[in-house]
Amino acid sequence: MASGEHLRIIDVRTPSEFAAGHIPGALNIPLSEMKDEIPGLAAGDQVVFVCRSGKRSVAACQKLANQPDVLNLAGGTMAWKAAGLEIESPPQASRRLDRQTHFVAGLLLLAAFGLSLTVSPGWIYLALLPTFGLMLDALTGICPMTLILKRMPWNAPTHHGHTLTVAK
């Protein structure tokens, strides 16, 4: 890149990972949506696959093993950052989703205890919602509250760079 060579950098992480920070000018094609060829790729284009640490980008290289000009960025965006190179990220990161989730869970627990003490003991069952959600998240990595908060307008993704969703 420093020598002026044109490289097509393709980030194979999920759109949310890409939106959180990526190499400037990278194109986002999630590994799960990648086919045996990349649309719009001209003959002789040098392609560099990148992910967070380099594992998914190796898989992307293997999917396109029939193309001679396919490279893997060893160490991924973590190595890129460690080398002190620029990362494009949202200009002002809104509250992180996990912090929002913890805040709402705490608010629900506080409301459950407050209402059970002042209104009716039955309100204590409201505490089961965040408890269930946090336990489900710990066991499976799926948090219903986070999924809901992701859809809120203040968490709408800001796209810097290019995102490509390949039609199936």
C-alpha positions, 0 to 999 in steps of 0.5 A: 500500500505504501508503494502505491500498489492497488490492493483490494482489502476485504474484511470478512468479519460480521457487519457489526465488527466491521462498523466498530472499526476497520482498515480504511477503504476495506470492503466488508464481505462476511465470511458466512456470505462469501462465495467461490468468487468475489463480485466486481473483482478484475483479473489481476486484482490483488486481494487481501483478506482480513478479520480480527486475528487472521483465522477467518481470513485464512478460511476466506483464502482457502475458499478462493484458493483458485485465484492467484492474487489472494493474500491473508493479513496475518494477525488481522486488524489486531496486528494492524492496530498493534503496528500503529496503522490507522483504523476507521471507526465511528467518529463518536462511539455511542454507549457500548451495547454491553453497557446499555444492557447492564444499565437496563438490567440494573434498572429492571432489577431496581424497579422490581425490588422497589415495586415489590417493597412499595406496591405489591410483593408480586412485582419481584417476578419482574426481576426474573426478566434480566436474570433470565437474559443474563444467564442465557447470555452467559450460557449461549452468548445470546442476550435477548436484551442486547438484541432488542437494544441493537435495533434502537435508533441510537444504535443504528450502524454508521457505515464508514467504508463499504459494506457488501452483502452478497445475495444468496 
